[in-house]
Amino acid sequence: MDPTSLKHCPSLQKLTLLHNRLKELDLSPLENHPSLETVNLSGNKFEKIDLTPLINFPNLKVVNLKYNSLEILPTVIFNQKDLEIIQ
């Protein structure tokens, strides 16, 4: 998947990339998507992931990271108010 294609979806509310065996993903193209409410990355092969681009999203409510191989949960995202992290 080419993450830059996400730049052309300014009204994106839900990003679901579950069970794709992804090992890495650049989330920086999401930085200007204020409507984003849910990011589902479950069932992939992430060992680490940078969630910094998701900081300060006013409508982001859920980040699903279940069933990955994460060694460390990215703590930067925990500062989001009203955000549910599923791990």
C-alpha positions in Angstrom: 0.0 0.0 0.0 1.2 3.4 -0.9 0.5 5.6 2.2 0.7 8.8 0.2 -2.6 7.8 -1.4 -4.2 8.7 2.0 -3.5 12.3 1.4 -6.3 12.3 -1.1 -8.9 11.2 1.5 -9.4 14.3 3.7 -12.7 13.1 5.0 -11.4 9.7 6.1 -13.0 8.6 9.3 -11.9 5.0 9.6 -8.6 3.4 8.5 -8.8 -0.4 8.6 -5.7 -2.4 7.6 -6.3 -5.5 9.6 -4.8 -9.0 8.8 -2.4 -7.7 6.0 0.8 -9.1 7.5 2.2 -5.5 7.5 5.6 -5.2 9.3 5.9 -1.4 8.9 3.7 1.5 8.0 4.3 5.2 7.6 1.4 7.0 9.2 2.7 10.5 8.4 0.3 10.9 5.5 -2.5 10.9 8.0 -1.3 14.0 9.8 -3.9 16.3 8.2 -7.0 14.2 8.6 -8.9 15.8 11.5 -12.0 13.6 10.8 -10.2 10.3 11.6 -11.9 8.5 14.4 -10.6 4.9 14.2 -7.3 3.3 13.2 -7.5 -0.5 13.1 -4.0 -2.1 12.6 -4.8 -5.4 14.3 -3.6 -8.8 13.0 -0.4 -7.6 11.4 3.3 -8.2 12.1 4.3 -4.9 13.7 7.1 -5.1 16.2 7.2 -1.4 16.5 5.2 1.5 15.1 5.4 5.2 15.3 2.1 6.6 16.3 3.3 10.2 16.6 1.4 11.3 13.4 -1.8 10.5 15.3 -1.2 13.0 18.1 -3.7 15.8 18.4 -6.5 14.3 16.3 -9.6 15.8 17.9 -11.9 13.0 16.8 -9.6 10.0 17.2 -11.3 7.5 19.6 -9.9 4.1 18.9 -6.5 2.7 17.9 -6.5 -1.1 17.6 -3.1 -2.8 17.8 -4.3 -6.3 18.8 -2.6 -9.4 17.5 0.7 -7.8 16.5 4.2 -8.5 17.7 4.7 -5.2 19.4 7.7 -5.2 21.8 6.8 -1.8 23.3 3.5 0.0 23.1 4.1 3.5 21.8 3.4 5.7 24.9 3.2 9.0 22.9 -0.4 8.3 22.0 -1.6 7.9 25.6 -1.8 11.7 26.0 -4.9 11.7 23.8 -8.0 12.5 25.7 -10.9 10.0 25.2 -8.8 7.6 23.2 -9.2 3.9 23.6 -6.1 1.8 22.8 -6.8 -1.8 22.1 -3.8 -4.0 22.5 
